[in-house]
Amino acid sequence: TESPKARFVFLHKNGFYGLLDDNGKEIVPAEEYLYIDKVRDGMIPAFTKEKKFVFLDETGRKIKDVSFYDINPLYTEEMLGVADKESRKWGFVDKDLNYVIEPQFDAIGYYSVDGIVGAKQGELWGIIDKSGKYILEPQFKDDELEGYNQGTLVISRGGKIRIVDMKNAKILEAEYDELYGMAGNKAVVRKDSSIYLNSWEN
């Protein structure tokens, strides 16, 4: 018979987390995990009492006997950002927790819909593709990053707002005094005293 699948996370009064199936039956007792994230894409991030991140499958079993120092909560089924427990450098694993990009980055984030990811080395952020190759070399400081939305990154330099088209890995030439909102490849911006809707190819 098929093993029951985890559907719900619960917190016991003892402070540990466990998992329940569709019928509310406990399939992972609240004994080992200090935290369990929500069930998504057949994978369940969990934080053990030894303070290591692991991944569980839909039945609540560890996918592999592998633990990480940290994980990126913005994961997808194809690419999971994890920090190595020894070096604490960030890399990416597949659904079987095998590295597809070896740990080498100081931080990661800013996912796009195309799997392009922001990655930091030293003090600067750049943009890498799914192979781990930089398609936009590290050049952005932490205080220049204003926000991320649907495949675009907003940066602030010299008091001016610029937009980074992550899909095409380029910084758009236009500068704005203020950005009010963004949807896809359109943004409501202000330049001098004019407010208008700007768009670009992506």
mmCIF file of the C-alpha atoms, coordinates in Angstrom:
data_MODEL
# 
_entry.id   MODEL 
# 
loop_
_atom_site.group_PDB 
_atom_site.id 
_atom_site.type_symbol 
_atom_site.label_atom_id 
_atom_site.label_alt_id 
_atom_site.label_comp_id 
_atom_site.label_asym_id 
_atom_site.label_entity_id 
_atom_site.label_seq_id 
_atom_site.pdbx_PDB_ins_code 
_atom_site.Cartn_x 
_atom_site.Cartn_y 
_atom_site.Cartn_z 
_atom_site.occupancy 
_atom_site.B_iso_or_equiv 
_atom_site.pdbx_formal_charge 
_atom_site.auth_seq_id 
_atom_site.auth_comp_id 
_atom_site.auth_asym_id 
_atom_site.auth_atom_id 
_atom_site.pdbx_PDB_model_num 
ATOM 1   C CA . THR A 1 1   ? 0.000  0.000  0.000   1.00 0.00 ? 1   THR A CA 1 
ATOM 2   C CA . GLU A 1 2   ? 1.037  3.558  -0.653  1.00 0.00 ? 2   GLU A CA 1 
ATOM 3   C CA . SER A 1 3   ? 2.484  5.431  2.299   1.00 0.00 ? 3   SER A CA 1 
ATOM 4   C CA . PRO A 1 4   ? 0.320  8.295  3.598   1.00 0.00 ? 4   PRO A CA 1 
ATOM 5   C CA . LYS A 1 5   ? 1.457  11.700 2.412   1.00 0.00 ? 5   LYS A CA 1 
ATOM 6   C CA . ALA A 1 6   ? 2.143  14.712 4.574   1.00 0.00 ? 6   ALA A CA 1 
ATOM 7   C CA . ARG A 1 7   ? -0.353 17.517 4.119   1.00 0.00 ? 7   ARG A CA 1 
ATOM 8   C CA . PHE A 1 8   ? -0.263 19.546 7.313   1.00 0.00 ? 8   PHE A CA 1 
ATOM 9   C CA . VAL A 1 9   ? 2.419  20.854 9.636   1.00 0.00 ? 9   VAL A CA 1 
ATOM 10  C CA . PHE A 1 10  ? 1.663  21.040 13.346  1.00 0.00 ? 10  PHE A CA 1 
ATOM 11  C CA . LEU A 1 11  ? 3.422  22.464 16.374  1.00 0.00 ? 11  LEU A CA 1 
ATOM 12  C CA . HIS A 1 12  ? 3.262  20.399 19.565  1.00 0.00 ? 12  HIS A CA 1 
ATOM 13  C CA . LYS A 1 13  ? 3.144  21.986 22.994  1.00 0.00 ? 13  LYS A CA 1 
ATOM 14  C CA . ASN A 1 14  ? 6.649  20.587 23.572  1.00 0.00 ? 14  ASN A CA 1 
ATOM 15  C CA . GLY A 1 15  ? 7.917  23.065 20.957  1.00 0.00 ? 15  GLY A CA 1 
ATOM 16  C CA . PHE A 1 16  ? 8.676  20.491 18.251  1.00 0.00 ? 16  PHE A CA 1 
ATOM 17  C CA . TYR A 1 17  ? 7.032  20.239 14.831  1.00 0.00 ? 17  TYR A CA 1 
ATOM 18  C CA . GLY A 1 18  ? 5.479  17.210 13.154  1.00 0.00 ? 18  GLY A CA 1 
ATOM 19  C CA . LEU A 1 19  ? 3.435  16.266 10.088  1.00 0.00 ? 19  LEU A CA 1 
ATOM 20  C CA . LEU A 1 20  ? -0.141 15.041 9.583   1.00 0.00 ? 20  LEU A CA 1 
ATOM 21  C CA . ASP A 1 21  ? -1.740 13.302 6.616   1.00 0.00 ? 21  ASP A CA 1 
ATOM 22  C CA . ASP A 1 22  ? -5.078 14.179 4.972   1.00 0.00 ? 22  ASP A CA 1 
ATOM 23  C CA . ASN A 1 23  ? -6.975 12.461 7.785   1.00 0.00 ? 23  ASN A CA 1 
ATOM 24  C CA . GLY A 1 24  ? -5.130 14.291 10.525  1.00 0.00 ? 24  GLY A CA 1 
ATOM 25  C CA . LYS A 1 25  ? -3.105 11.227 11.452  1.00 0.00 ? 25  LYS A CA 1 
ATOM 26  C CA . GLU A 1 26  ? 0.384  11.896 12.764  1.00 0.00 ? 26  GLU A CA 1 
ATOM 27  C CA . ILE A 1 27  ? 2.968  10.504 10.326  1.00 0.00 ? 27  ILE A CA 1 
ATOM 28  C CA . VAL A 1 28  ? 5.990  12.402 11.665  1.00 0.00 ? 28  VAL A CA 1 
ATOM 29  C CA . PRO A 1 29  ? 5.967  12.738 15.462  1.00 0.00 ? 29  PRO A CA 1 
ATOM 30  C CA . ALA A 1 30  ? 6.840  16.086 17.000  1.00 0.00 ? 30  ALA A CA 1 
ATOM 31  C CA . GLU A 1 31  ? 10.136 14.862 18.405  1.00 0.00 ? 31  GLU A CA 1 
ATOM 32  C CA . GLU A 1 32  ? 12.996 15.724 16.038  1.00 0.00 ? 32  GLU A CA 1 
ATOM 33  C CA . TYR A 1 33  ? 12.276 18.987 14.250  1.00 0.00 ? 33  TYR A CA 1 
ATOM 34  C CA . LEU A 1 34  ? 12.500 22.495 15.661  1.00 0.00 ? 34  LEU A CA 1 
ATOM 35  C CA . TYR A 1 35  ? 10.745 23.754 12.534  1.00 0.00 ? 35  TYR A CA 1 
ATOM 36  C CA . ILE A 1 36  ? 9.056  22.293 9.442   1.00 0.00 ? 36  ILE A CA 1 
ATOM 37  C CA . ASP A 1 37  ? 8.165  24.463 6.469   1.00 0.00 ? 37  ASP A CA 1 
ATOM 38  C CA . LYS A 1 38  ? 5.068  23.998 4.332   1.00 0.00 ? 38  LYS A CA 1 
ATOM 39  C CA . VAL A 1 39  ? 4.741  21.112 1.891   1.00 0.00 ? 39  VAL A CA 1 
ATOM 40  C CA . ARG A 1 40  ? 5.598  22.310 -1.626  1.00 0.00 ? 40  ARG A CA 1 
ATOM 41  C CA . ASP A 1 41  ? 6.692  20.626 -4.863  1.00 0.00 ? 41  ASP A CA 1 
ATOM 42  C CA . GLY A 1 42  ? 6.995  17.291 -3.070  1.00 0.00 ? 42  GLY A CA 1 
ATOM 43  C CA . MET A 1 43  ? 9.686  18.654 -0.762  1.00 0.00 ? 43  MET A CA 1 
ATOM 44  C CA . ILE A 1 44  ? 9.488  19.770 2.846   1.00 0.00 ? 44  ILE A CA 1 
ATOM 45  C CA . PRO A 1 45  ? 12.322 21.803 4.405   1.00 0.00 ? 45  PRO A CA 1 
ATOM 46  C CA . ALA A 1 46  ? 12.852 20.977 8.075   1.00 0.00 ? 46  ALA A CA 1 
ATOM 47  C CA . PHE A 1 47  ? 15.207 22.226 10.810  1.00 0.00 ? 47  PHE A CA 1 
ATOM 48  C CA . THR A 1 48  ? 16.459 19.485 13.112  1.00 0.00 ? 48  THR A CA 1 
ATOM 49  C CA . LYS A 1 49  ? 17.142 19.692 16.830  1.00 0.00 ? 49  LYS A CA 1 
ATOM 50  C CA . GLU A 1 50  ? 20.824 19.516 15.864  1.00 0.00 ? 50  GLU A CA 1 
ATOM 51  C CA . LYS A 1 51  ? 20.149 22.840 14.084  1.00 0.00 ? 51  LYS A CA 1 
ATOM 52  C CA . LYS A 1 52  ? 20.692 21.618 10.532  1.00 0.00 ? 52  LYS A CA 1 
ATOM 53  C CA . PHE A 1 53  ? 18.373 22.011 7.551   1.00 0.00 ? 53  PHE A CA 1 
ATOM 54  C CA . VAL A 1 54  ? 17.206 18.835 5.817   1.00 0.00 ? 54  VAL A CA 1 
ATOM 55  C CA . PHE A 1 55  ? 14.563 18.026 3.208   1.00 0.00 ? 55  PHE A CA 1 
ATOM 56  C CA . LEU A 1 56  ? 11.769 15.514 3.718   1.00 0.00 ? 56  LEU A CA 1 
ATOM 57  C CA . ASP A 1 57  ? 9.711  13.852 0.997   1.00 0.00 ? 57  ASP A CA 1 
ATOM 58  C CA . GLU A 1 58  ? 5.903  13.729 0.947   1.00 0.00 ? 58  GLU A CA 1 
ATOM 59  C CA . THR A 1 59  ? 5.878  10.774 3.325   1.00 0.00 ? 59  THR A CA 1 
ATOM 60  C CA . GLY A 1 60  ? 7.991  12.632 5.887   1.00 0.00 ? 60  GLY A CA 1 
ATOM 61  C CA . ARG A 1 61  ? 11.204 10.686 5.280   1.00 0.00 ? 61  ARG A CA 1 
ATOM 62  C CA . LYS A 1 62  ? 14.531 12.406 4.713   1.00 0.00 ? 62  LYS A CA 1 
ATOM 63  C CA . ILE A 1 63  ? 15.267 12.510 1.002   1.00 0.00 ? 63  ILE A CA 1 
ATOM 64  C CA . LYS A 1 64  ? 18.945 11.854 1.639   1.00 0.00 ? 64  LYS A CA 1 
ATOM 65  C CA . ASP A 1 65  ? 21.170 11.806 4.659   1.00 0.00 ? 65  ASP A CA 1 
ATOM 66  C CA . VAL A 1 66  ? 22.343 15.325 3.874   1.00 0.00 ? 66  VAL A CA 1 
ATOM 67  C CA . SER A 1 67  ? 22.051 18.447 5.962   1.00 0.00 ? 67  SER A CA 1 
ATOM 68  C CA . PHE A 1 68  ? 22.713 22.096 5.198   1.00 0.00 ? 68  PHE A CA 1 
ATOM 69  C CA . TYR A 1 69  ? 23.647 25.142 7.213   1.00 0.00 ? 69  TYR A CA 1 
ATOM 70  C CA . ASP A 1 70  ? 20.779 27.131 5.690   1.00 0.00 ? 70  ASP A CA 1 
ATOM 71  C CA . ILE A 1 71  ? 18.325 27.085 2.806   1.00 0.00 ? 71  ILE A CA 1 
ATOM 72  C CA . ASN A 1 72  ? 16.842 29.775 0.596   1.00 0.00 ? 72  ASN A CA 1 
ATOM 73  C CA . PRO A 1 73  ? 13.061 29.968 1.149   1.00 0.00 ? 73  PRO A CA 1 
ATOM 74  C CA . LEU A 1 74  ? 12.540 31.031 -2.484  1.00 0.00 ? 74  LEU A CA 1 
ATOM 75  C CA . TYR A 1 75  ? 13.166 27.572 -3.841  1.00 0.00 ? 75  TYR A CA 1 
ATOM 76  C CA . THR A 1 76  ? 11.632 25.873 -6.850  1.00 0.00 ? 76  THR A CA 1 
ATOM 77  C CA . GLU A 1 77  ? 11.376 22.207 -7.722  1.00 0.00 ? 77  GLU A CA 1 
ATOM 78  C CA . GLU A 1 78  ? 14.228 22.520 -10.225 1.00 0.00 ? 78  GLU A CA 1 
ATOM 79  C CA . MET A 1 79  ? 16.708 24.508 -8.197  1.00 0.00 ? 79  MET A CA 1 
ATOM 80  C CA . LEU A 1 80  ? 17.110 24.717 -4.437  1.00 0.00 ? 80  LEU A CA 1 
ATOM 81  C CA . GLY A 1 81  ? 19.497 27.218 -2.909  1.00 0.00 ? 81  GLY A CA 1 
ATOM 82  C CA . VAL A 1 82  ? 21.417 25.786 0.055   1.00 0.00 ? 82  VAL A CA 1 
ATOM 83  C CA . ALA A 1 83  ? 24.376 26.795 2.213   1.00 0.00 ? 83  ALA A CA 1 
ATOM 84  C CA . ASP A 1 84  ? 27.029 24.166 2.839   1.00 0.00 ? 84  ASP A CA 1 
ATOM 85  C CA . LYS A 1 85  ? 27.236 23.157 6.496   1.00 0.00 ? 85  LYS A CA 1 
ATOM 86  C CA . GLU A 1 86  ? 31.032 23.417 6.525   1.00 0.00 ? 86  GLU A CA 1 
ATOM 87  C CA . SER A 1 87  ? 31.985 26.365 4.305   1.00 0.00 ? 87  SER A CA 1 
ATOM 88  C CA . ARG A 1 88  ? 28.607 28.148 4.659   1.00 0.00 ? 88  ARG A CA 1 
ATOM 89  C CA . LYS A 1 89  ? 28.904 29.092 0.994   1.00 0.00 ? 89  LYS A CA 1 
ATOM 90  C CA . TRP A 1 90  ? 25.759 28.958 -1.124  1.00 0.00 ? 90  TRP A CA 1 
ATOM 91  C CA . GLY A 1 91  ? 25.159 26.658 -4.065  1.00 0.00 ? 91  GLY A CA 1 
ATOM 92  C CA . PHE A 1 92  ? 22.211 24.889 -5.698  1.00 0.00 ? 92  PHE A CA 1 
ATOM 93  C CA . VAL A 1 93  ? 20.953 21.319 -5.558  1.00 0.00 ? 93  VAL A CA 1 
ATOM 94  C CA . ASP A 1 94  ? 18.359 19.431 -7.563  1.00 0.00 ? 94  ASP A CA 1 
ATOM 95  C CA . LYS A 1 95  ? 15.342 17.631 -6.152  1.00 0.00 ? 95  LYS A CA 1 
ATOM 96  C CA . ASP A 1 96  ? 17.534 14.676 -5.164  1.00 0.00 ? 96  ASP A CA 1 
ATOM 97  C CA . LEU A 1 97  ? 19.810 17.082 -3.242  1.00 0.00 ? 97  LEU A CA 1 
ATOM 98  C CA . ASN A 1 98  ? 22.721 16.593 -5.611  1.00 0.00 ? 98  ASN A CA 1 
ATOM 99  C CA . TYR A 1 99  ? 24.680 19.769 -6.327  1.00 0.00 ? 99  TYR A CA 1 
ATOM 100 C CA . VAL A 1 100 ? 24.074 21.257 -9.759  1.00 0.00 ? 100 VAL A CA 1 
ATOM 101 C CA . ILE A 1 101 ? 26.031 24.413 -8.819  1.00 0.00 ? 101 ILE A CA 1 
ATOM 102 C CA . GLU A 1 102 ? 28.740 23.879 -6.229  1.00 0.00 ? 102 GLU A CA 1 
ATOM 103 C CA . PRO A 1 103 ? 28.776 26.085 -3.093  1.00 0.00 ? 103 PRO A CA 1 
ATOM 104 C CA . GLN A 1 104 ? 30.693 29.248 -3.976  1.00 0.00 ? 104 GLN A CA 1 
ATOM 105 C CA . PHE A 1 105 ? 28.526 32.299 -3.282  1.00 0.00 ? 105 PHE A CA 1 
ATOM 106 C CA . ASP A 1 106 ? 28.304 34.421 -0.138  1.00 0.00 ? 106 ASP A CA 1 
ATOM 107 C CA . ALA A 1 107 ? 24.559 34.949 -0.576  1.00 0.00 ? 107 ALA A CA 1 
ATOM 108 C CA . ILE A 1 108 ? 21.803 34.251 -3.105  1.00 0.00 ? 108 ILE A CA 1 
ATOM 109 C CA . GLY A 1 109 ? 18.335 35.555 -3.828  1.00 0.00 ? 109 GLY A CA 1 
ATOM 110 C CA . TYR A 1 110 ? 16.236 37.499 -6.316  1.00 0.00 ? 110 TYR A CA 1 
ATOM 111 C CA . TYR A 1 111 ? 14.839 34.614 -8.334  1.00 0.00 ? 111 TYR A CA 1 
ATOM 112 C CA . SER A 1 112 ? 13.292 35.277 -11.730 1.00 0.00 ? 112 SER A CA 1 
ATOM 113 C CA . VAL A 1 113 ? 10.697 33.200 -13.505 1.00 0.00 ? 113 VAL A CA 1 
ATOM 114 C CA . ASP A 1 114 ? 13.397 31.923 -15.862 1.00 0.00 ? 114 ASP A CA 1 
ATOM 115 C CA . GLY A 1 115 ? 15.618 30.511 -13.120 1.00 0.00 ? 115 GLY A CA 1 
ATOM 116 C CA . ILE A 1 116 ? 18.039 33.445 -13.255 1.00 0.00 ? 116 ILE A CA 1 
ATOM 117 C CA . VAL A 1 117 ? 19.278 34.231 -9.784  1.00 0.00 ? 117 VAL A CA 1 
ATOM 118 C CA . GLY A 1 118 ? 21.046 37.022 -7.953  1.00 0.00 ? 118 GLY A CA 1 
ATOM 119 C CA . ALA A 1 119 ? 24.302 35.817 -6.385  1.00 0.00 ? 119 ALA A CA 1 
ATOM 120 C CA . LYS A 1 120 ? 26.753 37.644 -4.155  1.00 0.00 ? 120 LYS A CA 1 
ATOM 121 C CA . GLN A 1 121 ? 30.523 37.317 -3.953  1.00 0.00 ? 121 GLN A CA 1 
ATOM 122 C CA . GLY A 1 122 ? 32.305 39.490 -1.444  1.00 0.00 ? 122 GLY A CA 1 
ATOM 123 C CA . GLU A 1 123 ? 30.390 42.750 -1.159  1.00 0.00 ? 123 GLU A CA 1 
ATOM 124 C CA . LEU A 1 124 ? 28.763 42.794 -4.591  1.00 0.00 ? 124 LEU A CA 1 
ATOM 125 C CA . TRP A 1 125 ? 25.727 41.169 -6.238  1.00 0.00 ? 125 TRP A CA 1 
ATOM 126 C CA . GLY A 1 126 ? 25.571 39.888 -9.798  1.00 0.00 ? 126 GLY A CA 1 
ATOM 127 C CA . ILE A 1 127 ? 23.222 37.657 -11.804 1.00 0.00 ? 127 ILE A CA 1 
ATOM 128 C CA . ILE A 1 128 ? 23.898 34.011 -12.671 1.00 0.00 ? 128 ILE A CA 1 
ATOM 129 C CA . ASP A 1 129 ? 22.169 31.503 -14.935 1.00 0.00 ? 129 ASP A CA 1 
ATOM 130 C CA . LYS A 1 130 ? 21.202 27.912 -14.133 1.00 0.00 ? 130 LYS A CA 1 
ATOM 131 C CA . SER A 1 131 ? 24.752 26.713 -14.735 1.00 0.00 ? 131 SER A CA 1 
ATOM 132 C CA . GLY A 1 132 ? 26.170 29.116 -12.132 1.00 0.00 ? 132 GLY A CA 1 
ATOM 133 C CA . LYS A 1 133 ? 27.849 31.333 -14.743 1.00 0.00 ? 133 LYS A CA 1 
ATOM 134 C CA . TYR A 1 134 ? 27.621 35.091 -14.237 1.00 0.00 ? 134 TYR A CA 1 
ATOM 135 C CA . ILE A 1 135 ? 25.639 36.727 -17.022 1.00 0.00 ? 135 ILE A CA 1 
ATOM 136 C CA . LEU A 1 136 ? 25.845 40.073 -15.239 1.00 0.00 ? 136 LEU A CA 1 
ATOM 137 C CA . GLU A 1 137 ? 29.058 40.431 -13.261 1.00 0.00 ? 137 GLU A CA 1 
ATOM 138 C CA . PRO A 1 138 ? 28.912 41.359 -9.550  1.00 0.00 ? 138 PRO A CA 1 
ATOM 139 C CA . GLN A 1 139 ? 28.479 45.143 -9.345  1.00 0.00 ? 139 GLN A CA 1 
ATOM 140 C CA . PHE A 1 140 ? 25.548 45.945 -7.052  1.00 0.00 ? 140 PHE A CA 1 
ATOM 141 C CA . LYS A 1 141 ? 26.004 46.894 -3.404  1.00 0.00 ? 141 LYS A CA 1 
ATOM 142 C CA . ASP A 1 142 ? 23.509 45.911 -0.719  1.00 0.00 ? 142 ASP A CA 1 
ATOM 143 C CA . ASP A 1 143 ? 22.291 49.491 -0.294  1.00 0.00 ? 143 ASP A CA 1 
ATOM 144 C CA . GLU A 1 144 ? 21.673 49.789 -4.054  1.00 0.00 ? 144 GLU A CA 1 
ATOM 145 C CA . LEU A 1 145 ? 19.081 47.001 -4.099  1.00 0.00 ? 145 LEU A CA 1 
ATOM 146 C CA . GLU A 1 146 ? 15.614 48.495 -3.826  1.00 0.00 ? 146 GLU A CA 1 
ATOM 147 C CA . GLY A 1 147 ? 13.428 45.527 -4.652  1.00 0.00 ? 147 GLY A CA 1 
ATOM 148 C CA . TYR A 1 148 ? 12.594 42.659 -6.966  1.00 0.00 ? 148 TYR A CA 1 
ATOM 149 C CA . ASN A 1 149 ? 9.457  42.071 -9.011  1.00 0.00 ? 149 ASN A CA 1 
ATOM 150 C CA . GLN A 1 150 ? 8.612  39.535 -11.721 1.00 0.00 ? 150 GLN A CA 1 
ATOM 151 C CA . GLY A 1 151 ? 11.994 39.196 -13.377 1.00 0.00 ? 151 GLY A CA 1 
ATOM 152 C CA . THR A 1 152 ? 13.228 42.731 -12.788 1.00 0.00 ? 152 THR A CA 1 
ATOM 153 C CA . LEU A 1 153 ? 15.505 44.155 -10.146 1.00 0.00 ? 153 LEU A CA 1 
ATOM 154 C CA . VAL A 1 154 ? 15.248 47.772 -9.021  1.00 0.00 ? 154 VAL A CA 1 
ATOM 155 C CA . ILE A 1 155 ? 18.472 49.511 -8.024  1.00 0.00 ? 155 ILE A CA 1 
ATOM 156 C CA . SER A 1 156 ? 19.259 52.974 -6.707  1.00 0.00 ? 156 SER A CA 1 
ATOM 157 C CA . ARG A 1 157 ? 22.477 54.762 -7.691  1.00 0.00 ? 157 ARG A CA 1 
ATOM 158 C CA . GLY A 1 158 ? 23.349 58.382 -7.069  1.00 0.00 ? 158 GLY A CA 1 
ATOM 159 C CA . GLY A 1 159 ? 19.785 59.152 -6.060  1.00 0.00 ? 159 GLY A CA 1 
ATOM 160 C CA . LYS A 1 160 ? 18.414 57.766 -9.328  1.00 0.00 ? 160 LYS A CA 1 
ATOM 161 C CA . ILE A 1 161 ? 16.352 54.624 -9.886  1.00 0.00 ? 161 ILE A CA 1 
ATOM 162 C CA . ARG A 1 162 ? 17.458 52.109 -12.510 1.00 0.00 ? 162 ARG A CA 1 
ATOM 163 C CA . ILE A 1 163 ? 15.832 48.852 -13.614 1.00 0.00 ? 163 ILE A CA 1 
ATOM 164 C CA . VAL A 1 164 ? 17.726 45.616 -14.257 1.00 0.00 ? 164 VAL A CA 1 
ATOM 165 C CA . ASP A 1 165 ? 16.034 43.326 -16.779 1.00 0.00 ? 165 ASP A CA 1 
ATOM 166 C CA . MET A 1 166 ? 17.134 39.982 -15.329 1.00 0.00 ? 166 MET A CA 1 
ATOM 167 C CA . LYS A 1 167 ? 15.736 37.891 -18.168 1.00 0.00 ? 167 LYS A CA 1 
ATOM 168 C CA . ASN A 1 168 ? 18.004 39.640 -20.664 1.00 0.00 ? 168 ASN A CA 1 
ATOM 169 C CA . ALA A 1 169 ? 20.723 40.344 -18.075 1.00 0.00 ? 169 ALA A CA 1 
ATOM 170 C CA . LYS A 1 170 ? 21.075 44.044 -18.724 1.00 0.00 ? 170 LYS A CA 1 
ATOM 171 C CA . ILE A 1 171 ? 20.690 47.332 -16.898 1.00 0.00 ? 171 ILE A CA 1 
ATOM 172 C CA . LEU A 1 172 ? 18.154 49.523 -18.683 1.00 0.00 ? 172 LEU A CA 1 
ATOM 173 C CA . GLU A 1 173 ? 19.550 52.884 -19.729 1.00 0.00 ? 173 GLU A CA 1 
ATOM 174 C CA . ALA A 1 174 ? 16.743 55.095 -18.427 1.00 0.00 ? 174 ALA A CA 1 
ATOM 175 C CA . GLU A 1 175 ? 17.067 56.760 -15.025 1.00 0.00 ? 175 GLU A CA 1 
ATOM 176 C CA . TYR A 1 176 ? 14.109 57.806 -12.888 1.00 0.00 ? 176 TYR A CA 1 
ATOM 177 C CA . ASP A 1 177 ? 13.631 59.952 -9.828  1.00 0.00 ? 177 ASP A CA 1 
ATOM 178 C CA . GLU A 1 178 ? 11.019 57.617 -8.378  1.00 0.00 ? 178 GLU A CA 1 
ATOM 179 C CA . LEU A 1 179 ? 9.282  54.336 -9.124  1.00 0.00 ? 179 LEU A CA 1 
ATOM 180 C CA . TYR A 1 180 ? 5.681  53.934 -7.961  1.00 0.00 ? 180 TYR A CA 1 
ATOM 181 C CA . GLY A 1 181 ? 4.796  50.437 -9.106  1.00 0.00 ? 181 GLY A CA 1 
ATOM 182 C CA . MET A 1 182 ? 5.672  47.650 -11.503 1.00 0.00 ? 182 MET A CA 1 
ATOM 183 C CA . ALA A 1 183 ? 3.929  44.786 -13.293 1.00 0.00 ? 183 ALA A CA 1 
ATOM 184 C CA . GLY A 1 184 ? 5.859  42.571 -15.678 1.00 0.00 ? 184 GLY A CA 1 
ATOM 185 C CA . ASN A 1 185 ? 7.749  44.790 -18.128 1.00 0.00 ? 185 ASN A CA 1 
ATOM 186 C CA . LYS A 1 186 ? 5.853  47.981 -17.244 1.00 0.00 ? 186 LYS A CA 1 
ATOM 187 C CA . ALA A 1 187 ? 6.526  50.508 -14.509 1.00 0.00 ? 187 ALA A CA 1 
ATOM 188 C CA . VAL A 1 188 ? 4.931  53.726 -13.311 1.00 0.00 ? 188 VAL A CA 1 
ATOM 189 C CA . VAL A 1 189 ? 7.792  56.163 -12.848 1.00 0.00 ? 189 VAL A CA 1 
ATOM 190 C CA . ARG A 1 190 ? 8.570  59.839 -12.222 1.00 0.00 ? 190 ARG A CA 1 
ATOM 191 C CA . LYS A 1 191 ? 11.261 61.821 -13.976 1.00 0.00 ? 191 LYS A CA 1 
ATOM 192 C CA . ASP A 1 192 ? 11.546 65.478 -12.992 1.00 0.00 ? 192 ASP A CA 1 
ATOM 193 C CA . SER A 1 193 ? 7.895  66.547 -12.661 1.00 0.00 ? 193 SER A CA 1 
ATOM 194 C CA . SER A 1 194 ? 6.466  64.011 -15.135 1.00 0.00 ? 194 SER A CA 1 
ATOM 195 C CA . ILE A 1 195 ? 4.782  60.772 -14.099 1.00 0.00 ? 195 ILE A CA 1 
ATOM 196 C CA . TYR A 1 196 ? 4.253  58.198 -16.833 1.00 0.00 ? 196 TYR A CA 1 
ATOM 197 C CA . LEU A 1 197 ? 4.062  54.506 -17.674 1.00 0.00 ? 197 LEU A CA 1 
ATOM 198 C CA . ASN A 1 198 ? 7.257  53.085 -19.149 1.00 0.00 ? 198 ASN A CA 1 
ATOM 199 C CA . SER A 1 199 ? 7.701  49.650 -20.719 1.00 0.00 ? 199 SER A CA 1 
ATOM 200 C CA . TRP A 1 200 ? 10.568 47.630 -22.162 1.00 0.00 ? 200 TRP A CA 1 
ATOM 201 C CA . GLU A 1 201 ? 11.107 44.396 -24.078 1.00 0.00 ? 201 GLU A CA 1 
ATOM 202 C CA . ASN A 1 202 ? 11.644 41.182 -22.149 1.00 0.00 ? 202 ASN A CA 1 
# 
